[in-house]
Amino acid sequence: MVGAKELLECHKAIAPHIHRTPVLTSRLLNHMVGAQLFFKCENFQRMGAFKMRGAIQAIMQLPEEKRNRGVVTHSSGNFAQALSLAAQSLGVKAYIVMPRTATAVKKRAVIGYGGEVFDCDPNLEAREALSKEIEEKTGATFIHPSNNMDVILGNSTAATELLQDYPDLDVILCPVGGGGLVAGTALSAHFLGKGCKVIGAEPMQADDAYRSFHSGKIEGNKSADTVADGLRTMLGDINFPIIREYVSAIERVEERDIISSMRLIWERLKITAEPSCAVPFAAALQLRDELRGKKVGIIISGGNVDLENLPF
């Protein structure tokens, strides 16, 4: 069971290991939506994304004998870096399975944070099989990037901080990929907000969460050809029930709107934000009639961008 007490205890426990990230505003962006927008900037989090929160919480919850045997995950991006840095911060060994197609800069970042990288074929079956093999050989504990209750609780702390700073928010808009961030955000909004709704946002080209939300069962994507590369993953059986119960809606946005919204964030907030972060702002522009006059939080989920391959 999770409630306000558990959410606040989680935040207190991980606070020494994370940054309390700033909240930025822009009069121009407010005017474009017709609402007061409060951008929670997780691009300033340690390792550059909100995923540090869930990773540190998940490792801290392990008993000492499990910590001593290490942790393992499979990820091509931010969670690989997050688990490596969280493990290093707590003196724990991290084994990271990455597809051999992952960029060199991401692999270097994982190694720089102390993670041991294992290459595999670029498909889920290969990632899961190699992770299982490492578990069996080392005794390391597998930590899923998004479908893990401790990860979800850790992720909730971004919205917890946002609501502590702005307790009268009407809505929080949040990107949806694997579902770990939106599930955590929805828990914080429900138990710590004052009637605050959560709206998930995802690309039209990877709209599995939208379809799952409406069908009542976890759907997949035959392809996920979106610039928002952090949102190509699927929901899981732990986060999906939370999403169904506590998320009000999921909004889909087109690729051109993601790219134009990303450019606006860079230009007007003067910050480096991933394409995935632009998805909830694009949704806010799309929902301007519904949001007019309201106080709206937007989670800027991360800032780990390939500067050699910007979409604008």
C-alpha positions as CSV (number, residue, x, y, z in Angstrom):
1,M,0.0,0.0,0.0
2,V,1.3,3.5,-0.9
3,G,0.0,6.8,0.5
4,A,1.3,10.3,1.4
5,K,3.4,8.9,4.2
6,E,5.3,6.5,2.0
7,L,5.8,9.1,-0.7
8,L,7.2,11.6,1.8
9,E,9.4,9.0,3.5
10,C,10.9,8.0,0.1
11,H,11.7,11.6,-0.7
12,K,13.4,12.1,2.6
13,A,15.4,9.0,2.2
14,I,16.8,9.7,-1.2
15,A,17.2,13.5,-0.8
16,P,20.9,13.4,0.2
17,H,21.7,11.5,-3.0
18,I,19.8,13.7,-5.6
19,H,19.5,17.3,-6.6
20,R,16.4,19.2,-5.8
21,T,15.9,20.5,-9.3
22,P,14.7,24.0,-10.2
23,V,11.3,25.1,-11.6
24,L,11.4,27.5,-14.5
25,T,8.6,29.7,-16.0
26,S,8.2,31.7,-19.2
27,R,5.7,34.5,-19.8
28,L,5.7,33.8,-23.5
29,L,5.1,30.1,-23.1
30,N,2.3,30.9,-20.5
31,H,0.8,33.2,-23.1
32,M,0.9,30.5,-25.8
33,V,-1.0,28.1,-23.7
34,G,-3.1,30.6,-21.8
35,A,-2.1,29.0,-18.5
36,Q,0.6,29.4,-15.8
37,L,3.2,26.8,-16.6
38,F,5.8,25.5,-14.1
39,F,8.6,23.4,-15.7
40,K,10.2,20.9,-13.3
41,C,13.7,20.7,-14.8
42,E,15.0,17.2,-14.3
43,N,17.6,17.9,-17.0
44,F,19.5,19.4,-14.0
45,Q,19.3,16.1,-12.1
46,R,22.4,14.1,-11.4
47,M,23.3,12.2,-14.6
48,G,20.9,14.5,-16.4
49,A,17.5,12.9,-16.0
50,F,14.8,12.0,-13.4
51,K,15.8,8.3,-13.6
52,M,18.5,8.9,-10.9
53,R,15.6,9.2,-8.4
54,G,14.2,5.8,-9.1
55,A,17.6,4.1,-9.4
56,I,18.8,5.4,-6.0
57,Q,15.6,4.4,-4.3
58,A,15.6,0.9,-5.7
59,I,19.2,0.2,-4.6
60,M,18.6,1.7,-1.2
61,Q,15.7,-0.7,-0.6
62,L,17.9,-3.8,-1.1
63,P,19.2,-5.6,2.0
64,E,22.9,-5.4,2.5
65,E,23.6,-9.0,1.4
66,K,21.9,-8.2,-2.0
67,R,23.7,-4.9,-2.4
68,N,27.0,-6.7,-1.9
69,R,26.2,-8.9,-4.9
70,G,25.5,-5.9,-7.1
71,V,22.6,-4.8,-9.4
72,V,21.9,-5.5,-13.1
73,T,19.7,-3.8,-15.7
74,H,19.2,-3.6,-19.4
75,S,19.0,-0.1,-21.0
76,S,20.2,1.8,-24.0
77,G,20.0,5.2,-22.4
78,N,19.2,7.1,-19.3
79,F,18.5,4.3,-16.8
80,A,21.9,2.6,-17.7
81,Q,23.6,5.8,-16.6
82,A,21.3,6.3,-13.6
83,L,21.8,2.8,-12.2
84,S,25.5,3.1,-12.7
85,L,25.8,6.4,-10.9
86,A,23.4,5.4,-8.1
87,A,25.3,2.2,-7.6
88,Q,28.6,4.1,-7.5
89,S,27.2,6.6,-5.0
90,L,26.2,3.7,-2.7
91,G,29.3,1.5,-3.2
92,V,27.5,-1.1,-5.2
93,K,28.6,-3.0,-8.4
94,A,26.5,-2.3,-11.5
95,Y,26.2,-4.6,-14.5
96,I,24.6,-2.9,-17.5
97,V,23.3,-4.7,-20.6
98,M,23.2,-2.4,-23.6
99,P,22.4,-3.1,-27.2
100,R,25.5,-2.9,-29.4
101,T,23.7,-0.2,-31.4
102,A,23.7,2.1,-28.4
103,T,25.8,5.3,-29.1
104,A,29.4,5.4,-28.0
105,V,28.7,8.5,-25.9
106,K,26.1,6.7,-23.9
107,K,28.4,3.7,-23.3
108,R,31.2,6.0,-22.2
109,A,28.9,7.8,-19.8
110,V,27.9,4.4,-18.2
111,I,31.6,3.4,-17.9
112,G,32.4,6.8,-16.5
113,Y,29.8,6.2,-13.7
114,G,31.4,2.9,-12.8
115,G,29.0,0.6,-14.7
116,E,30.3,-2.6,-16.4
117,V,28.9,-2.7,-19.9
118,F,27.8,-6.0,-21.6
119,D,26.9,-5.7,-25.3
120,C,23.9,-7.7,-26.8
121,D,21.8,-7.8,-29.9
122,P,19.4,-4.9,-30.2
123,N,16.2,-6.6,-29.2
124,L,14.3,-7.2,-26.0
125,E,14.8,-11.0,-26.0
126,A,18.6,-10.6,-26.2
127,R,18.6,-8.0,-23.5
128,E,16.5,-10.0,-21.1
129,A,18.5,-13.2,-21.7
130,L,21.9,-11.6,-21.0
131,S,20.5,-9.9,-17.9
132,K,19.3,-13.2,-16.6
133,E,22.6,-14.8,-17.3
134,I,24.5,-12.1,-15.4
135,E,22.0,-12.5,-12.5
136,E,22.7,-16.2,-12.3
137,K,26.5,-15.9,-12.5
138,T,26.9,-13.0,-10.1
139,G,23.9,-13.1,-7.8
140,A,23.2,-9.5,-8.8
141,T,19.6,-8.2,-8.4
142,F,17.8,-7.2,-11.6
143,I,16.2,-3.7,-11.5
144,H,13.8,-2.9,-14.2
145,P,14.1,0.7,-15.6
146,S,10.3,1.4,-15.1
147,N,8.3,-1.6,-14.0
148,N,9.6,-1.7,-10.4
149,M,7.7,-0.3,-7.5
150,D,10.7,1.2,-5.8
151,V,11.7,2.8,-9.1
152,I,8.2,4.2,-9.4
153,L,8.3,5.6,-5.8
154,G,11.7,7.2,-6.5
155,N,10.4,8.8,-9.7
156,S,7.4,10.2,-7.7
157,T,9.7,12.5,-5.8
158,A,10.0,14.9,-8.8
159,A,6.3,15.6,-8.6
160,T,6.5,15.6,-4.8
161,E,9.0,18.5,-4.9
162,L,7.0,20.3,-7.6
163,L,3.8,20.1,-5.4
164,Q,5.8,21.2,-2.3
165,D,6.8,24.3,-4.3
166,Y,3.4,24.9,-6.0
167,P,0.8,23.0,-3.9
168,D,-2.2,24.4,-5.9
169,L,-1.4,23.0,-9.3
170,D,-4.4,21.9,-11.2
171,V,-2.7,19.6,-13.7
172,I,0.7,18.0,-14.2
173,L,1.7,16.9,-17.7
174,C,4.2,14.1,-18.0
175,P,5.8,12.1,-20.8
176,V,5.0,8.4,-21.1
177,G,7.5,5.8,-22.1
178,G,7.9,2.8,-20.0
179,G,5.4,4.2,-17.5
180,G,7.6,4.6,-14.4
181,L,7.6,8.4,-14.4
182,V,3.9,8.9,-15.1
183,A,2.9,6.3,-12.5
184,G,5.0,8.0,-9.8
185,T,3.8,11.4,-10.8
186,A,0.2,10.2,-10.6
187,L,0.8,8.8,-7.1
188,S,2.2,12.1,-5.9
189,A,-0.6,14.2,-7.5
190,H,-3.3,12.0,-6.0
191,F,-1.9,11.7,-2.4
192,L,-0.1,15.1,-2.1
193,G,-1.9,17.4,-4.5
194,K,-5.2,19.2,-4.0
195,G,-7.4,17.8,-6.7
196,C,-4.4,17.8,-9.1
197,K,-4.9,15.7,-12.3
198,V,-2.1,14.0,-14.3
199,I,-2.2,13.9,-18.0
200,G,0.3,11.6,-19.8
201,A,1.7,12.7,-23.2
202,E,3.3,10.4,-25.8
203,P,4.1,10.5,-29.5
204,M,1.5,9.5,-32.1
205,Q,4.2,7.2,-33.6
206,A,4.6,5.3,-30.3
207,D,1.1,5.5,-28.8
208,D,1.0,2.1,-27.0
209,A,0.1,3.8,-23.6
210,Y,-2.8,5.7,-25.2
211,R,-4.2,2.4,-26.7
212,S,-3.5,0.5,-23.5
213,F,-5.3,3.2,-21.4
214,H,-8.4,2.8,-23.6
215,S,-8.4,-0.9,-24.1
216,G,-7.6,-1.8,-20.5
217,K,-4.7,-4.1,-21.4
218,I,-1.1,-3.5,-22.2
219,E,-0.6,-2.9,-25.9
220,G,2.6,-2.9,-27.9
221,N,4.0,-1.0,-30.9
222,K,4.8,-2.7,-34.2
223,S,7.2,0.2,-34.8
224,A,8.1,3.3,-32.8
225,D,9.6,5.7,-35.3
226,T,9.7,8.9,-33.2
227,V,12.3,11.5,-32.5
228,A,11.4,11.1,-28.8
229,D,13.7,8.1,-28.4
230,G,13.2,7.9,-24.6
231,L,9.5,7.1,-25.1
232,R,9.8,4.0,-27.3
233,T,9.4,1.5,-24.5
234,M,6.3,-0.3,-23.3
235,L,4.3,-0.2,-20.1
236,G,4.6,-2.9,-17.5
237,D,2.3,-4.9,-15.3
238,I,3.3,-3.0,-12.1
239,N,3.0,0.6,-13.4
240,F,0.0,0.0,-15.7
241,P,-2.6,-0.5,-12.9
242,I,-1.4,2.7,-11.2
243,I,-1.7,4.6,-14.5
244,R,-5.2,3.2,-15.1
245,E,-6.3,4.3,-11.6
246,Y,-4.7,7.6,-11.1
247,V,-3.9,9.1,-14.6
248,S,-6.8,11.2,-16.0
249,A,-5.9,11.0,-19.7
250,I,-3.2,10.4,-22.2
251,E,-2.7,12.9,-25.1
252,R,-0.9,12.0,-28.3
253,V,1.2,14.5,-30.3
254,E,2.6,14.6,-33.8
255,E,6.3,14.6,-34.7
256,R,6.4,18.1,-36.1
257,D,4.8,19.4,-32.9
258,I,7.4,17.6,-30.7
259,I,10.2,19.2,-32.7
260,S,8.8,22.7,-32.7
261,S,8.0,22.4,-28.9
262,M,11.6,21.2,-28.2
263,R,12.9,24.2,-30.1
264,L,10.7,26.5,-28.1
265,I,11.9,25.1,-24.8
266,W,15.5,25.5,-25.9
267,E,14.9,29.1,-27.1
268,R,12.7,30.4,-24.3
269,L,13.8,28.5,-21.2
270,K,17.4,28.5,-22.3
271,I,17.9,24.9,-21.3
272,T,19.0,21.7,-23.0
273,A,16.1,19.3,-23.0
274,E,15.6,15.9,-24.7
275,P,12.9,15.4,-27.4
276,S,10.9,13.3,-24.9
277,C,10.6,16.4,-22.7
278,A,9.0,18.4,-25.5
279,V,6.1,15.9,-25.7
280,P,4.2,17.2,-22.6
281,F,4.7,20.8,-23.7
282,A,3.4,19.9,-27.2
283,A,0.4,18.3,-25.4
284,A,-0.2,21.5,-23.4
285,L,-0.3,23.6,-26.6
286,Q,-2.8,21.0,-28.0
287,L,-4.9,21.2,-24.9
288,R,-4.9,25.0,-24.5
289,D,-8.7,25.2,-24.4
290,E,-8.9,22.7,-21.5
291,L,-5.9,24.3,-19.7
292,R,-6.8,27.9,-20.0
293,G,-6.5,29.8,-16.8
294,K,-5.1,26.8,-14.9
295,K,-1.8,26.2,-13.0
296,V,0.0,23.5,-14.9
297,G,3.2,21.6,-14.0
298,I,5.3,20.1,-16.8
299,I,8.0,17.5,-16.1
300,I,11.1,18.2,-18.1
301,S,12.4,14.6,-17.8
302,G,16.0,14.9,-19.0
303,G,18.7,16.7,-20.9
304,N,20.9,14.0,-22.3
305,V,20.9,15.0,-26.0
306,D,23.0,13.9,-28.9
307,L,24.3,17.4,-29.9
308,E,25.5,16.0,-33.3
309,N,21.9,15.0,-34.2
310,L,19.5,17.7,-33.2
311,P,16.1,17.5,-34.9
312,F,15.8,21.2,-35.6
